[in-house]
Amino acid sequence: GVPEEFVETKGLDDAEATLTIQTSVLGEPFKLPRVLELAKHRIERPHSTINGLLLKGTIVAGSDGLFHWKNGGKG
């Protein structure tokens, strides 16, 4: 089969596009639990997907416990 990482990365790009739209409704910075709420009806495996985006540095944690997109959600 295809290596897990490869599948994840492709899924992450799609998920990122979806979540960028969803979080634009919330505004930035946003709370992660809120994003999970929105994500669970729209993307597969929201916890691991969001975790992947965090590990990739696409979603960045602020010192206040809130999160934002690395480039303001523009890729």
Buried (B, 14 or more C-beta within 10 A) or exposed (E): EEEEEEEBEEBBEEBBEBBBEBBEEEEEBBEBEBBBEBBEEEBEBBEEBBBBBBEEEBBBEEEEEBBBBEEEBEE
